[in-house]
């Protein structure tokens, strides 16, 4: 599919467009259908997994031939699955639970988004210290300044509770 060939900025903007209603749905489903944030999280990720796998199969990224599935499932699926179990489950359980409890559903997302500063710095550090395991990353003052300004804005918003 051609959308998989888009650049990272276009993919990021498209992701932003889709994630906004996804985040808003947590509070909406709780208020209008009495669906807890935790149940929404499980349903959301089940739907995300099925939807993403279907799109990737249709686009040929995930093999559908029986002879390729065994290799794919063991060598390609297990590592990210374990990351999801170990990190993703707790990350999202706490985030989805915080959203309906916050005075504004955007605040927990804003706090969690401060991870970009750490990811930005650690990815540069890891790529220089462990190039065998991490790709080279581009890091410059302007990228860091832009990220830092976003985080400062988040800090101002969150500090006015």
N, C-alpha and C positions, 0 to 999 in steps of 0.2 A: 504494500500500500504506500502511496506517495507521502502520506502524512508522517510516516516513520523516517522519511528522508529530510524532513525540515531541520533547520538549524536549531541550536539550543535555545536561542532567545525566543524564536517563534513557539517552540514546544513549551517553554516556560510560561509565556503569555496565555497560550491555549489552556495549559494546566490551571493557571490562575482563574480563568473564566469559569472553569468547571468546578474548582474547589470552593468558590464562594457559596454557591447554592448548597453544596454538600455540607459545609460547616453550618450554614443557616438551618439546614434540615434537622439538626440535632435538637435545638430548642423547639422548632416547629412541631416535630413529631412528639416531643414530650408534652407540650401544651395541648395539642389538638387530638392526640390519639393515645395519650398516657403510655407512651413507649419510652422506657428509660434510656438514658444515654448509653448504658452498657449494652443493652439489647440492640440499639441502633448501631453501635460499633461492630458487633458481631455480624449483623445483617449487611452492613456497609462493606466490610471486608470480604464476606462471602460473595456478595455481588461483584465487588471489585475483582476478586480472583477469577470468578467465572467469566466476567466480561472481558478482562484483559487477556485471559487464556484464549478465549474465542477469537478475539481480534488478532492476536498473534498467530494463532493456527491458520486463520483465513489468509493472513498476509505471508505465510510461509516461514515465519521466524521460528515458531515451534514446530517440530516435525510431526506429521500425522501418520506417516507410514509405520506399520507395526514394527518393522526391523529397527527403526530409529528411536522409538519411544523408550525402550529399555535403557539404551545408552544415555539418552537425554535425561530421563528421570533420575538416574543415579548420579551422574557426573555434574549435571547442571542445576538440578532442582534442590538437592539436599542442602548445599551450603546456604543459599538465601532463605530456605525454609527454616533452618536452624537460627539464622539471624532474626527472622520473624518471631520465632518462639522465644528466643532469649531477650531480644531488645524491643521488637515491634509491639509485642503484646502489652508489656508494661507501659511503654511510651504512650500508646494509644488509649489504653484503659484509663490512665491518669488524665490524659488530655480530654477525652470524651466525657469523663466524669466532672472535670473542672468547668467545662463550657456552660452547662445549665446552672451551675452554682455561682458563676461569676456575675457581677452587676451588668456586664456587657459580654456577649459570647465571643467577641473579638479579642478580649484581654488575655485569656489563656493562650490563644493562638499567637498573639504578639509576644508573649513571654517565651513560648517555646521557639519562636522564630529567631530569638537571639542566639540560637545554636549556630546560625550562619557565621558569626564571628569566630567561634571555635573551629568549625569545619574549615573555614577559610585559612586560618592560621595553622591548624594541625595538618591539613592536606599539604601545605607548603613545607612544613617541617618534616613530615613523613616522606614526602617525595625526595627530599634532599638527603635524609638519613638512611632511608630504605628504598632506593630506586628499584631494587629487584621486585618489591612488592607493590609499589605505588607509582603511578604515572607522573611524569613531570607536570607541574602546574604553573600557570602564569599568575604572578602576584605582583601588583604594583601599588603605588601609593594611592592612586585615584580609585581603584577598586576598593581598597581598604577604607578609604575616607567615605565613600558612598555607603558601604555597609555600616560603618561606625555611626554615620548620621541617622540611618534608619533605626539602629538600636537606641541611640540617644532619644529619638522621638518616642519609641516604645517606652523607654524608662520614664519619660515625662508623663505619658498617659497613665501608666500603671501606678506611678507615685501619687496620683490625685485620686485616691480611693474615697 
